[in-house]
């Protein structure tokens, strides 16, 4: 495929020789932007990049550059290398719908998501296919369960709504990127038009010392400025090179610089040829093909070379390309043979795999055993490799239908089992909290019954998740052991305290008895001394033994009898106040005080009834002339009862205070 050797005039040669060929990916109608064309073109994975040097309409090569041989599209026979890497890392079809949605959102959230548009779109279509199948299964199960298709409402997988929103934003970003590129192209156009104005001024002005530096700076600025709208590209390019041609023709430097550029272009194309020849030793044919396509793209953007080197350089580069194409064809033939054999192996595996989709059991061990068998079959399936593209979708669908059917039923079984374990765990956590609360309760007997009941109930509660089993049991056992150990320790300490208290109280009572024995008419007891004895007795912390309390009561009775001029009623009230204090200090004070109050009320009621009877008799005796002695006796009994009632009411007031 030799390059043509026709030579137009200088201006035309400058224009065509420098202009590389660009094949647009999206046809942009006149009057539309790239973004508008992209919005009207669904499924476009990449945007065209307009070159500073567009080709003439209707041509595929420039006047001094051969067209690169058409390369077979690797995507037609093999997936993209990056997509292969991602699919080898994550088996997308093995994920459930919720995990697929999460995986897609993760891909769309990556910084380089725009470079993976085609891969993401393909995965999203596979997700939609799985979603439709899932909804169909839901509908079928709903109808089989007795429902009607009109009343059916599907349940979307977790993250579905978020995925829908992310995908809409992802698609919208494609349009935004195109619009941003259109805006940038407009800015580039304005800048290049300004550069053209400056170049025109240079061409029309007289030569100065800095003319050469200014032209180089302008050329560098032009080169670094990005692409412009395609509708303006050709005209802009022609104007730029026409002005350059005029500039170099006017100054006599054009051919010298052109020859220098041709030699540099020759060196660049020789380097590309060396890189293309090295691809013959690249073990990965897909990678070699991709690199070759990149080399052809670079070749198209390198300008012309010296005429005598044009054809030899092109033939050398073309021969290196054909070697890669030949290797690719051989690899394709070998792959087809291998894929046919793989199809036979996978067909045999499908016969073994199909029954797994209908497997059901209530035994955990059987599920695990069947899972191991299924995973072994999956390993054989994965090891079988690729199959012909025409049959790939069908066999994969059959495989994943049985594979997912098995795990869906398994997941349902273990989900129910996990829910039961979670319920049991919640109950056992509550039991732990109750046992720990009993440890802090002051009511020993009620707490003891609670802990014993919890221990019995613990045995009846089923299994909990394995990760929590030992931990929850250790917590419960620790609380129970601590409860009974605390009671033992408290009992031992209380016994020691009671024993010590008993000895101290016995010694104190002996001292009180000696004090009372030492009282006499010369040194009688006093109310102040009585109160001191009571205060000394109440100074003992802790409960006193009933025998010791009774002994103290008797001693205080003896002490009060040694207090001169103390009325009987006052002595009775003082002794009763000691009894009330004793009752209030008891652990069962409320119950004892209540009983004492009821006893006092009953005695008051009985005395009031007796008084009523006695007064009735007095009225009877009042009519008798010879019953004066009886009246006096009955009146004395009434007065005595009234006095007793007054005393009892004072005691009742003391109990209730």
Beta strands, then each sheet from edge to edge (+ up, - down):
end
